[in-house]
Amino acid sequence: MDNNSDQRELTVHIWRSEASASDDDLQPDGAWQTWEVPVRNSQTVLDVVTWIQRHRDPDLSYRYACRVGMCGTCAMTVQGKPRWTCRTRIGTVVDGNELTIAPLRNLPIIKDLATDMAPFFDKWAEAGAQFVPDRNVDQQTMAPVKPDSRARRTADVAIECIGCAVCYAACDTVAWRADYLGPAALNRVWTLVNDEREASPKEHLKAVAGESGCLSCHSHQSCAELCPKHLNPTASIAGLKRKSFLLALAGRS
Amino acid sequence: MERRRTDILILGSGGAGLFAAIHAHRKNSDLDITVAVKGLLGKSGCTRMVQGGYNVALALGDSVERHFRDTVEGGKWINNQDLAWTLVNGAVERIHELENEIGCFFDRNPDGSIHQKAFAGQTFDRTVHKGDLTGIEIISRLAEQVWARNINRLEEHRAVALIKNKTGDRLAGVLLLDIRSGKFLFVEAKAVLLATGGGPTMYRYHTPSGDKSCDGMAMALAAGLPLRDMEMVQFHPTGLVAGEDTRITGTIIEEGLRGAGGYLLNGDEERFMADYDPRAERATRDIVSRAMYDQMRAGRTAKNGGVYITMKHLDAKMVKKQFKGMVERCADCGFDLVSGLVEVVPTAHYMMGGVVFQTDCRTELTGLFAAGEDTGGVHGANRLGGNGVGNSTVFGGIAGDTMAGWVAEQSGFAEADEGELAAAVERTSHPLNRAPGDLNDLRERLSNVMWDDAGIIRDAQGLERVSKAVNALHDDLMNTGIGSGQRHYDIAWQDWLNLDSQMTVSKMIIAAAQARDDSAGAHFRSDFSDTLAPRQAWYTELRQINGSLQVSRQSVDFNRIKPNVDEGSEDKP
């Protein structure tokens, strides 16, 4: 079979703009531009963007790295929703022959489809979302952690986040509150709270118990719906709410 | 041009770069440490893409000596034994650090102890892993540790040249191109770590992250440094092939599929591996890759020119559970790994060769340190699956320690040779002042000639052909400009620079492959198919002298273990 016997073309609309002037200017002026792109087998949204940059407009800017769903740098707004583009096949999102691609929302734009992910990473750090080692443990051994323990199973279902910011772009609370830490960072904190090796799970809880943390989540579920790894940050945040409530009660008694 | 100063400048943010930053910071948190990366921190490069896992001798009955022997035998005895010894010992320290200090989740046995799985070419089950996506866990945990520390990040800043002092005996700093603004930045540093990763992306089918283009090796060559084992390019047998204009083509689906009983079928849907090796699909990477390539050359191919892998005769539940990441990835691309046929090709995976360096990560150039895939000597002629992430994390950590100690002894910054700096700016700006041409065509031609004549099976005639072809392509590149030359976030400019590095490094691969008149590990010459006898082991070393590549033959120092008189050169299962 000739791989490209298919003569169909896809009509692709891409949002072009220059950089955001500041972090408050997330939607700088820009315009849609349209191309016709030949349809290929197994073609992904990233392949379409690549084809346009290589064959039609060398000035089109976008970002990707691993091309296979591991690095989390190629997410864009595809047909109005945030998605990773390297593993989103055209056939799964195009009904008809129109495809629209825009930069991820909730992040400053660098140019065209490339956004600045720094605020997303900075909030991860702000949430204290990194392991704190227990200095009393012998560092030359590995703590036994039973894979079927409740804590490990709870952490396991949330750990495989690749940090692609799809949830961050999908989240309305992020759009409303500039200081909200967002689903990915909170999801990571939930794995730390459930990590039996962690020195200070309570400190992790306290760090995200406030208004910029888990309390602001309205459980709209957009993050869970769109996570390409099928994680459920909403459930993780609900866990954080529950545990921080219990911690507050314990603190009062 | 903007200038900046930092005590330690780290180029790259894979396992090597991030561990170096964490270790240098741990040793002296007052140091000004900067990580410059072509993409985003922790997102670029290949540590993140590790599927298999991390080889380390932990279990009762295993030993570092045994891991060492497996590594040297896998490397066909051409490894630098001190480097390999540092790897296997350092792996024990580093895996504990990853577990206890960085907080990585690794898979456990039911009793809570760490799980270690079998991996090809090893005499013991010693591969620590997190499912079939180990690299994401390691690099995500490392990146969040770096974000939490006072470590400067220069993201989307690509290094373009190592700049020495006027006398040429010490590194003064690195010229960077800020991809976002299109402006140059010169960073002066007391110590610089080259950790950009190799990545044989100049082949038609390749596995590494698409942002890799061997920039580190190209910069090292230009700075006059020696590189070794450049002919040793590892091909992985099972890269996906999805057809024309698909980025996913070439990316790996896991080795473990064959280990778990997967079959390889040719275009006629017949098994063929038993014709090549008694171990059939479980033979080593090089043998399986050559057999697949042989089938492809004979025209027994599937619709996109590859062959098939199938798991459909195996327990579907096991496949779904054990290879979750691969099953999902195939499904997203429209392939059914559990009950169908998935088309695969051998794919260029890893460069065993690289910059000559010492066990403490020093290089020949004072002030320059190196770690990870940019270096050569650790793996010899072939790398064991599971030794790659060990290499980057072990030596990255060592480099961080060494640099922090070294910087403390330096009185100040070296003064850059301004002429050299200006020339580097000029060279990097070369395509901006030229009429645009078809870069895509150049890339495709490069990837085809390298695949056909400098790939899995080589001979003198083919190497001569590809040598001429790459020289001509490089000349074409020099006459090719880019689009409008918009400069800021200019993908075409980056593509041009990528091609420049890839062509430079392609020439090194070809020159070393021409010099190597035998077959060893990943390097197979059909006109010299006798495999290298371990006792006669030697390696290639190469450097640029007056603009031309000079390859020399170096003898191996068997200073830790010696091959037995009757040591066969057969591949171990």
Chai-1 contact restraints between the chains, C-beta under 6 A:
chainA,res_idxA,chainB,res_idxB,connection_type,confidence,min_distance_angstrom,max_distance_angstrom,comment,restraint_id
A,M1,B,K303,contact,1.0,0.0,6.0,A-B,restraint_1
A,N3,B,G243,contact,1.0,0.0,6.0,A-B,restraint_2
A,N3,B,E244,contact,1.0,0.0,6.0,A-B,restraint_3
A,N4,B,E244,contact,1.0,0.0,6.0,A-B,restraint_4
A,R40,B,D245,contact,1.0,0.0,6.0,A-B,restraint_5
A,N41,B,G243,contact,1.0,0.0,6.0,A-B,restraint_6
A,S42,B,A242,contact,1.0,0.0,6.0,A-B,restraint_7
A,S42,B,G243,contact,1.0,0.0,6.0,A-B,restraint_8
A,S42,B,T246,contact,1.0,0.0,6.0,A-B,restraint_9
A,S42,B,C333,contact,1.0,0.0,6.0,A-B,restraint_10
A,S42,B,G334,contact,1.0,0.0,6.0,A-B,restraint_11
A,L46,B,R247,contact,1.0,0.0,6.0,A-B,restraint_12
A,D47,B,D245,contact,1.0,0.0,6.0,A-B,restraint_13
A,D47,B,T246,contact,1.0,0.0,6.0,A-B,restraint_14
A,D47,B,R247,contact,1.0,0.0,6.0,A-B,restraint_15
A,W51,B,D245,contact,1.0,0.0,6.0,A-B,restraint_16
A,Q53,B,I491,contact,1.0,0.0,6.0,A-B,restraint_17
A,R54,B,N440,contact,1.0,0.0,6.0,A-B,restraint_18
A,P58,B,G483,contact,1.0,0.0,6.0,A-B,restraint_19
A,P58,B,A492,contact,1.0,0.0,6.0,A-B,restraint_20
A,D59,B,G483,contact,1.0,0.0,6.0,A-B,restraint_21
A,D59,B,S484,contact,1.0,0.0,6.0,A-B,restraint_22
A,D59,B,Q486,contact,1.0,0.0,6.0,A-B,restraint_23
A,S61,B,Y489,contact,1.0,0.0,6.0,A-B,restraint_24
A,A65,B,G39,contact,1.0,0.0,6.0,A-B,restraint_25
A,A65,B,K43,contact,1.0,0.0,6.0,A-B,restraint_26
A,A65,B,S44,contact,1.0,0.0,6.0,A-B,restraint_27
A,A65,B,S209,contact,1.0,0.0,6.0,A-B,restraint_28
A,A65,B,D211,contact,1.0,0.0,6.0,A-B,restraint_29
A,C66,B,M49,contact,1.0,0.0,6.0,A-B,restraint_30
A,C66,B,S209,contact,1.0,0.0,6.0,A-B,restraint_31
A,R67,B,G210,contact,1.0,0.0,6.0,A-B,restraint_32
A,R67,B,R247,contact,1.0,0.0,6.0,A-B,restraint_33
A,V68,B,I248,contact,1.0,0.0,6.0,A-B,restraint_34
A,V68,B,T251,contact,1.0,0.0,6.0,A-B,restraint_35
A,M70,B,R48,contact,1.0,0.0,6.0,A-B,restraint_36
A,M70,B,M49,contact,1.0,0.0,6.0,A-B,restraint_37
A,M70,B,I136,contact,1.0,0.0,6.0,A-B,restraint_38
A,C71,B,K43,contact,1.0,0.0,6.0,A-B,restraint_39
A,C71,B,R48,contact,1.0,0.0,6.0,A-B,restraint_40
A,T73,B,L40,contact,1.0,0.0,6.0,A-B,restraint_41
A,T73,B,K43,contact,1.0,0.0,6.0,A-B,restraint_42
A,R87,B,D332,contact,1.0,0.0,6.0,A-B,restraint_43
A,I110,B,R180,contact,1.0,0.0,6.0,A-B,restraint_44
A,I110,B,Y489,contact,1.0,0.0,6.0,A-B,restraint_45
A,K111,B,Y489,contact,1.0,0.0,6.0,A-B,restraint_46
A,A114,B,Y489,contact,1.0,0.0,6.0,A-B,restraint_47
A,F121,B,W147,contact,1.0,0.0,6.0,A-B,restraint_48
A,A125,B,W147,contact,1.0,0.0,6.0,A-B,restraint_49
A,A125,B,A148,contact,1.0,0.0,6.0,A-B,restraint_50
A,A129,B,E144,contact,1.0,0.0,6.0,A-B,restraint_51
A,Q130,B,E144,contact,1.0,0.0,6.0,A-B,restraint_52
A,Q130,B,Q145,contact,1.0,0.0,6.0,A-B,restraint_53
A,Q130,B,A148,contact,1.0,0.0,6.0,A-B,restraint_54
A,F131,B,G103,contact,1.0,0.0,6.0,A-B,restraint_55
A,P133,B,N100,contact,1.0,0.0,6.0,A-B,restraint_56
A,P133,B,E101,contact,1.0,0.0,6.0,A-B,restraint_57
A,Q139,B,N100,contact,1.0,0.0,6.0,A-B,restraint_58
A,M142,B,E99,contact,1.0,0.0,6.0,A-B,restraint_59
A,M142,B,I114,contact,1.0,0.0,6.0,A-B,restraint_60
A,P144,B,G112,contact,1.0,0.0,6.0,A-B,restraint_61
A,P144,B,S113,contact,1.0,0.0,6.0,A-B,restraint_62
A,V145,B,R108,contact,1.0,0.0,6.0,A-B,restraint_63
A,V145,B,G112,contact,1.0,0.0,6.0,A-B,restraint_64
A,K146,B,G112,contact,1.0,0.0,6.0,A-B,restraint_65
A,P147,B,R108,contact,1.0,0.0,6.0,A-B,restraint_66
A,I159,B,F105,contact,1.0,0.0,6.0,A-B,restraint_67
A,I162,B,I136,contact,1.0,0.0,6.0,A-B,restraint_68
